[in-house]
Amino acid sequence: MNQITAVVAALSDQVRARVPLVHNITNYVTVNDVANALLAIGGSPIMADDIEEAADITAISSALVLNMGTLNQQTIESMLAAGKKANELGIPVVFDPVGAGASRLRNKVTGQILSQIKCAVLRGNLSELSFAAGLEAFTKGVDSAEEDEKNDSVKVAKAVAQKFGCVAAVTGAVDVISDGSRVVKIQNGHPLLSKVTGTGCMISSLVGAFVGVSDQDFFTAAVAGVACMGIAGELAYEKAGAMGTGSFHIAIVDALSQMDSSVLKERARLYEE
């Protein structure tokens, strides 16, 4: 077991011991999945997207997760208010720029959040983070486009991290996490994860749970959150993959609920470059 695996495993026990409150302004298509994933990993979810309380709820939270999955004018205003409150109080922000590059509105809001809010972690697919890095991107709705596979995920992650002074997590067949200098590749996961809606949203919120207890070690937190979903996908497939995507979906939450340091030590395939 390498050092990064040992640190990630220890952090998973901290989540269960400290039960971080994670405020999510997120995708209404997947909000229930996000809440259940956070509960399963040991965190405490709260979803408050009304402008009258978004900042107040952020103020009592351990982390804030902003997800652009289903944008509207109300949530945009609330995301900006909550993000600014988080920055004011030193609460880490995880930003998931869902569909960045797909529409003028998503591009505009991505720019607003990245220019007005200091993010601890940016988590997205290769197309979304290629757009954030300023590269040519061909986002396919909320999915990564085949045309963007020409972009090297390590270079994209480093570029995003350096540009915004954050940790970048590019998730895909092989996940890449970088703080601009360090790079970890995660070789956990299963292709069936891409056939269930909400897995990306759940990853970002899992990262939120880990940043909430990480004591500013956002790099390790991002590795931990992404690795947990990859391992959960493997375990879910072993248990229920042959039964179809509905059973697989439920089995992901089951696997997350049983995730602890021993599971991570046994199953995590993390490689630092």
Sequence and secondary structure as in RCSB ss.txt:
>XXXX:A:sequence
MNQITAVVAALSDQVRARVPLVHNITNYVTVNDVANALLAIGGSPIMADDIEEAADITAISSALVLNMGTLNQQT
IESMLAAGKKANELGIPVVFDPVGAGASRLRNKVTGQILSQIKCAVLRGNLSELSFAAGLEAFTKGVDSAEEDEK
NDSVKVAKAVAQKFGCVAAVTGAVDVISDGSRVVKIQNGHPLLSKVTGTGCMISSLVGAFVGVSDQDFFTAAVAG
VACMGIAGELAYEKAGAMGTGSFHIAIVDALSQMDSSVLKERARLYEE
>XXXX:A:secstr
  HHHHHHHHHHHHHHHH  EEEEE  TTTHHHHHHHHHHHT EEE    TTTHHHHHHT SEEEEE TT  HHH
HHHHHHHHHHHHHHT  EEEE TTTTS HHHHHHHHHHHHHS  SEEEE HHHHHHHHT     BTTB  GGGGG
S HHHHHHHHHHHHTSEEEE SSSEEEESSS EEEE    GGGGGSTTHHHHHHHHHHHHHTTSTT HHHHHHHH
HHHHHHHHHHHHHHHGGG HHHHHHHHHHHHHT  HHHHHHH  EEE 
